[in-house]
Amino acid sequence: MTDGTGVHVDDFRDLNDEPTNPVESKAVVSKSPTQLALARLRKDRLTMVSVYIVGFFVVAGISAPIVWWLGLIDPFTTDTDLINEYSLPIGSWGGISGDHWLGVEPGTGRDTLARMWLGTTLSLTISISATAIAMFLGVVAGIVSGAGGGWTDTIIGRIIDLTLAFPQVLMLLALATVGIAFVEEVLHVPHGNPAAAVYVVLVLGLFGWTGIARIVRGQVLTLREQEFVQAAQMIGASKFRIYFKEILPNLWAPILVTFTLMMPAFVSAEAALSYLGVGITPPTPTLGNLLTDSLRYADSVYVYFFVPAVLIALIVISFNLLGDGLRDALDPKGHR
């Protein structure tokens, strides 16, 4: 369209007019540190595989007592008809059949799958309980030591050194008789496997807190110089508030990673202690005493030896890989 002079009217259109094909601007969405960490975690395929494996074991551990209570599995009833005169399972591959998917236990004929299933529950319960005690003591000691400084830091440091001077396994063996008697008399825990389980949990927890305490102390030494901590001190906040409401929420990342790395170590410790004769004893199953019992049949019933060994290895490896993945996701500047 032109006016009388031949000049296009469109040439003088308002510069603020919308263009013919406007390009829509994309809104920039900010992400929280948690969302960024989860995004990095999802990109790590190995870590995601370990997440699924850990989830499977956790669900199996929770469901075993329920399935046993419903009568769907029977980890305690013996069946001598399933073993021969040499106390070995009848049939190939350790007596594997439609009724016994992982075969039967040599000498007793008990279902191996049921005992592995319930043993996973007890082993995870012991390791989680011991880890919780160690984490609680370590986090509290690390925060108080790092934030308090002075004589407080010195005293807690010497306690840590003294604790590290006593080997965990040797203390368990040396104090087994006295410790179990103490649990029965003072804590009023029933005699036998319940008292032995509580004893193992207490000793693993009471001698396993030093590592997390040193990690937390190192983090607190940095955090106590931050502005938000100094501001809380200036307004007269109590030490409890500074320690556990200002500093503690900023420590969840190392605490979470340490938890996932400490728990499989306690699973292995329970298995080692069962081999040494300390802890829960048969017929109550744990992965440790099942593996210990299977050593007698390692050259004749391969499946019975292979299954608990692989199960313990899977739990330890999957939790360790999960811990490594969480550490990389929460601290992307760190090195694997």
C-alpha positions in Angstrom: 0.0 0.0 0.0 1.4 3.4 -1.0 0.4 7.0 -0.5 0.3 9.4 -3.3 4.1 9.9 -3.4 4.8 6.2 -4.0 6.3 5.6 -0.6 5.2 2.5 1.2 3.2 3.3 4.2 4.5 0.0 5.9 8.0 1.6 5.9 6.8 3.9 8.7 5.1 1.4 10.9 5.7 1.7 14.6 8.9 0.0 15.7 7.1 -1.4 18.7 4.7 -3.4 16.6 4.8 -7.2 16.9 7.0 -8.9 14.3 5.3 -11.2 11.8 6.7 -14.4 13.4 7.5 -13.5 17.0 10.0 -15.7 18.8 8.7 -16.7 22.3 11.3 -16.3 25.0 11.7 -19.3 27.3 11.4 -18.7 31.0 14.5 -19.6 33.0 13.6 -22.0 35.7 15.9 -22.1 38.6 16.6 -25.5 40.4 17.4 -26.1 44.0 20.6 -28.0 45.0 18.5 -31.0 45.7 17.0 -31.0 42.2 20.4 -30.6 40.6 21.8 -33.5 42.7 18.9 -35.7 41.7 19.4 -34.8 38.0 23.1 -35.7 38.2 22.2 -38.9 40.1 19.7 -40.0 37.3 22.4 -39.6 34.7 24.7 -42.1 36.4 23.5 -45.4 35.2 25.6 -47.5 37.5 24.3 -45.6 40.5 20.7 -46.0 39.4 21.2 -49.8 39.0 22.6 -49.8 42.6 19.5 -47.8 43.7 17.2 -50.5 42.3 19.3 -53.3 43.9 19.3 -51.6 47.3 15.6 -50.9 47.0 15.0 -54.6 46.3 16.9 -55.7 49.4 15.1 -53.2 51.5 11.7 -54.3 50.3 12.8 -58.0 50.8 13.9 -57.3 54.3 10.7 -55.5 55.2 8.5 -58.1 53.7 10.1 -61.3 55.0 8.5 -61.2 58.5 5.1 -60.4 56.9 5.4 -63.3 54.5 6.6 -65.6 57.3 3.7 -64.5 59.5 1.2 -65.3 56.6 2.7 -68.8 56.4 4.0 -68.4 52.8 7.5 -69.3 53.8 8.9 -71.6 56.5 12.5 -71.0 57.5 12.6 -73.2 60.6 10.8 -76.5 59.9 13.2 -79.4 59.2 12.4 -82.1 56.6 14.8 -85.1 56.7 13.0 -86.7 53.8 14.8 -84.1 51.5 18.3 -85.2 52.5 20.1 -88.5 52.1 22.1 -90.6 54.5 25.1 -88.3 54.1 23.0 -85.3 55.2 23.2 -83.9 51.7 20.1 -82.6 49.7 18.5 -85.2 47.5 18.6 -84.2 43.8 20.9 -82.0 41.8 21.9 -78.4 42.5 21.3 -78.7 46.2 17.8 -80.0 46.0 16.4 -77.2 43.8 12.8 -77.9 42.8 9.5 -76.3 42.2 8.8 -76.3 46.0 12.4 -75.2 46.9 13.7 -72.6 44.4 17.1 -72.4 46.0 17.3 -75.9 47.3 17.3 -77.1 50.9 19.8 -76.8 53.7 22.2 -79.7 54.2 21.7 -81.6 57.4 18.2 -80.2 58.1 16.3 -80.0 54.9 15.0 -76.5 55.7 14.1 -74.3 52.7 17.1 -72.2 51.7 15.1 -69.4 50.1 13.1 -68.9 53.2 16.2 -68.8 55.4 18.0 -66.4 53.0 14.9 -64.2 52.9 14.6 -63.9 56.7 18.3 -63.8 57.1 18.4 -60.7 54.9 16.0 -59.0 57.3 18.0 -59.8 60.4 21.3 -58.8 58.9 20.0 -55.5 57.6 18.3 -54.8 60.9 21.6 -55.4 62.8 23.6 -53.2 60.4 21.1 -50.4 60.2 20.7 -50.3 64.0 24.5 -50.2 64.5 24.9 -47.6 61.8 22.2 -45.4 63.4 24.0 -45.5 66.8 27.4 -44.8 65.2 25.9 -41.9 63.1 24.2 -40.4 66.1 27.3 -40.5 68.3 29.6 -39.4 65.5 27.5 -36.5 64.3 26.9 -35.1 67.8 30.6 -35.5 68.7 31.8 -33.9 65.4 29.5 -30.9 65.7 30.3 -30.2 69.4 34.0 -30.7 68.7 34.2 -28.6 65.6 31.9 -25.8 66.8 33.1 -25.7 70.4 36.8 -25.7 69.8 39.3 -25.3 72.7 39.3 -27.8 75.4 36.1 -29.4 74.1 37.7 -30.2 70.8 40.8 -31.5 72.5 38.9 -33.8 74.9 36.7 -35.3 72.1 39.8 -35.7 69.9 41.5 -37.7 72.6 38.4 -39.8 73.1 38.4 -40.6 69.4 42.1 -41.6 69.5 41.4 -43.8 72.5 38.5 -45.5 70.7 40.5 -46.1 67.6 43.2 -47.8 69.8 40.8 -50.7 70.5 40.3 -53.0 67.5 36.6 -53.6 67.0 36.7 -57.4 66.3 39.0 -58.1 69.2 36.8 -56.1 71.6 33.8 -58.1 70.4 35.5 -61.4 71.0 37.1 -60.4 74.3 34.0 -58.9 75.8 31.5 -61.3 74.4 30.7 -63.2 77.6 30.7 -60.2 79.8 28.9 -58.0 77.3 26.0 -60.4 76.6 25.6 -60.9 80.4 25.4 -57.1 80.8 22.8 -56.8 78.0 20.7 -59.6 79.7 20.9 -58.2 83.3 21.0 -54.5 82.8 19.0 -54.0 79.6 16.7 -56.9 80.4 17.0 -58.4 76.9 16.0 -62.1 76.7 18.7 -64.7 76.9 20.1 -66.2 73.7 20.0 -64.7 70.2 18.1 -61.5 71.2 20.9 -60.6 73.7 23.6 -61.6 71.3 22.1 -59.4 68.5 21.8 -56.4 70.9 25.4 -56.9 72.0 26.7 -56.9 68.4 24.7 -53.8 67.6 26.0 -51.9 70.6 29.6 -52.8 70.1 29.6 -52.1 66.3 27.9 -48.8 67.0 30.0 -47.7 70.0 33.2 -48.5 68.2 32.2 -47.3 64.8 31.4 -43.6 65.3 34.9 -42.2 65.1 35.1 -41.9 61.3 31.9 -39.9 60.9 32.9 -37.7 63.9 36.1 -36.7 62.1 34.3 -36.0 58.8 31.7 -33.9 60.5 34.3 -32.0 62.5 36.1 -31.1 59.4 32.9 -29.8 57.8 32.0 -27.8 60.9 35.3 -26.1 61.1 34.4 -24.5 57.7 30.8 -23.8 58.5 31.4 -22.1 61.8 33.2 -19.2 59.9 30.1 -18.6 57.7 28.1 -15.5 58.1 24.9 -17.2 59.2 26.6 -18.9 62.1 28.3 -15.6 63.2 25.0 -13.8 62.9 23.3 -16.4 65.2 26.1 -15.9 67.7 25.7 -12.1 67.6 22.0 -12.3 68.4 22.7 -14.5 71.4 21.5 -17.8 70.1 22.1 -20.8 72.4 24.8 -23.3 71.6 22.1 -26.0 71.0 20.4 -23.8 68.3 23.7 -23.0 66.7 24.9 -26.6 66.7 21.7 -28.4 65.6 19.5 -25.8 63.9 22.1 -23.7 62.1 25.0 -26.1 61.4 23.4 -29.6 61.3 21.0 -28.9 58.3 24.1 -28.1 56.2 25.7 -31.5 57.0 23.1 -33.8 55.5 25.1 -34.5 52.4 28.2 -36.0 54.0 26.0 -37.7 56.6 23.9 -39.4 53.9 27.0 -40.5 52.0 28.7 -41.9 55.1 25.6 -43.8 56.1 25.4 -45.6 52.7 29.1 -46.5 53.0 29.1 -47.5 56.7 26.1 -49.8 56.5 27.6 -52.4 54.1 30.7 -52.5 56.3 28.6 -53.5 59.2 26.9 -56.2 57.0 30.4 -57.6 56.4 31.3 -57.3 60.0 28.2 -59.3 61.1 29.2 -62.0 58.7 32.8 -62.1 60.0 31.6 -62.2 63.6 29.3 -65.1 62.9 32.3 -66.9 61.4 34.2 -66.2 64.7 31.3 -67.5 66.8 29.9 -64.1 68.1 26.4 -63.1 67.3 23.2 -64.8 66.3 23.4 -68.6 66.1 21.3 -71.1 64.2 18.5 -72.0 63.8 17.8 -68.2 63.6 19.2 -67.2 60.2 21.4 -64.3 59.3 23.4 -64.0 56.2 26.5 -64.3 58.3 25.7 -67.6 60.0 24.3 -69.0 56.8 27.5 -68.3 55.0 29.5 -69.7 57.9 27.4 -72.9 57.9 27.7 -73.3 54.1 31.6 -73.4 54.3 31.3 -77.0 55.5 29.5 -78.0 52.3 31.5 -75.8 49.9 33.0 -78.8 48.1 29.8 -80.8 47.9 26.7 -78.5 47.7 27.9 -75.6 45.6 24.6 -73.8 45.5 24.2 -73.6 49.2 27.6 -72.0 49.5 27.3 -69.8 46.4 23.9 -68.1 47.2 24.7 -66.5 50.6 28.1 -65.4 49.4 26.7 -63.7 46.3 23.9 -62.2 48.4 26.3 -60.6 50.8 28.5 -59.4 47.9 25.6 -57.8 46.2 24.4 -56.0 49.3 27.9 -54.6 50.0 28.7 -53.7 46.4 25.3 -52.0 45.7 25.5 -49.9 48.9 29.0 -48.9 48.2 28.2 -47.9 44.6 25.2 -46.0 45.9 27.4 -44.1 48.4 29.9 -43.3 45.6 27.1 -42.1 43.3 25.6 -39.9 46.1 29.0 -38.4 46.8 29.5 -37.5 43.1 26.0 -36.1 42.8 26.2 -34.0 46.0 29.7 -32.9 45.4 30.2 -32.6 41.6 33.6 -30.8 42.0 35.0 -33.7 43.9 36.9 -36.6 42.3 35.5 -40.1 42.0 
